[in-house]
Amino acid sequence: MTTQKLPVIECPDCQEQTVLPHGNLRGISEFQWYWPMDEPTLKFACPRCGRLSVHRKDAVLREILDKSDLTLPPSVLWRVEFACDQENSGPPIVVHTKTDVDGSSREAEALARRAKPAAVVGSELPLASAAKLLSIQLVSFE
């Protein structure tokens, strides 16, 4: 039995677990896992129930998983960035989500837009359904 302690975030509604991408970055010998640069939180749209949850880096679970028991289908993590469309525009709104390996960027965008409650800028301005998509990227450690 091969076990590994992996960084996991969990949906507070349906308990769907998402293993964050992890590995060794080029030029860095120590084991690293993904977190948005210069961000204290990660907004995540659960593909299973549609809940948008906010996770703090210091609260990420470190689950010990048996690699032979991983029955979850392979998935990929997406970073979806929208422009704030309010007056006196604020910073971009960034939402992460996951799809199956063969999922498309359109699917990831739709998951981020449909998440409830709507993503916000700071603590006030909700993501409008017509917010302009700025970028969408696969998150990986390749």
Buried (B, 14 or more C-beta within 10 A) or exposed (E): EEEEEBBBBBBEEEEBBBBBBBEEEEEEEEEBBBBBEEEEBBBBBBBEBBBBBEBEEEEBBEBEBEEEEEEEEEBBBBBBBBBBBEEEEBEBBBBBBBBEEEBEBEBBBBBBBBBEEBBBBEEEBEBBEEBEBEEBEBBEEE
